């Protein structure tokens, strides 16, 4: 329920994906056919990512959890489209970094 941190992570994720796509918006699958990553991502960004931001803005934990899972499914569809099914996202089971305090009520450092 650390909503500012959730906003930060969502914003960073979107920026990183856009940067990656800006470098190579069209990739080839294993058969050599073009895969329009920009088109796929634009669809994801305009739909499920917007709903995820809305859940964060409303501080709606139930909606956030469901929409986060939907987001991972949509991300995975892009991975599969570009012949990278081995890049399988999942809901984290522990914080990704132990150097960040994820407690929204943390008081230190000030």
C-alpha positions, -999 to 999 in steps of 0.1 A, spaced: 0 0 0 29 23 -6 11 41 -34 38 67 -41 63 39 -46 39 20 -68 35 52 -90 73 54 -92 77 18 -103 49 20 -128 63 52 -143 98 38 -144 85 6 -161 67 26 -188 98 47 -194 121 17 -197 97 -1 -221 93 30 -242 131 35 -243 136 -1 -254 110 2 -281 124 36 -293 157 18 -300 140 -11 -320 103 -8 -325 101 -37 -350 118 -70 -342 118 -102 -360 105 -135 -346 123 -168 -351 107 -172 -385 120 -138 -396 86 -121 -396 84 -85 -382 68 -80 -348 55 -45 -342 65 -41 -305 55 -5 -305 20 -13 -317 16 -41 -291 29 -19 -263 8 11 -273 -23 -11 -269 -11 -23 -235 -1 12 -224 -35 27 -234 -55 0 -217 -42 -21 -188 -15 3 -178 -40 31 -175 -62 9 -153 -32 1 -132 -25 38 -127 -61 44 -118 -61 17 -92 -29 33 -77 -45 68 -78 -76 55 -60 -55 35 -35 -76 5 -43 -56 -25 -33 -81 -51 -45 -83 -35 -80 -46 -30 -80 -39 -67 -74 -63 -78 -101 -51 -52 -126 -14 -60 -119 -20 -96 -128 -38 -85 -160 -8 -63 -168 16 -92 -164 -6 -113 -188 -6 -86 -214 32 -81 -210 36 -119 -215 15 -118 -247 41 -94 -261 70 -117 -250 53 -146 -267 46 -126 -299 83 -118 -302 93 -155 -295 105 -149 -260 81 -170 -240 109 -177 -215 107 -141 -203 78 -149 -180 67 -122 -156 52 -131 -122 38 -114 -91 68 -109 -68 70 -131 -37 94 -108 -20 107 -72 -25 131 -69 -54 156 -49 -34 164 -51 2 180 -16 2 145 0 -3 121 2 26 87 -7 12 68 3 44 46 33 36 48 43 73 86 42 76 101 71 96 138 66 89 159 80 73 144 115 77 
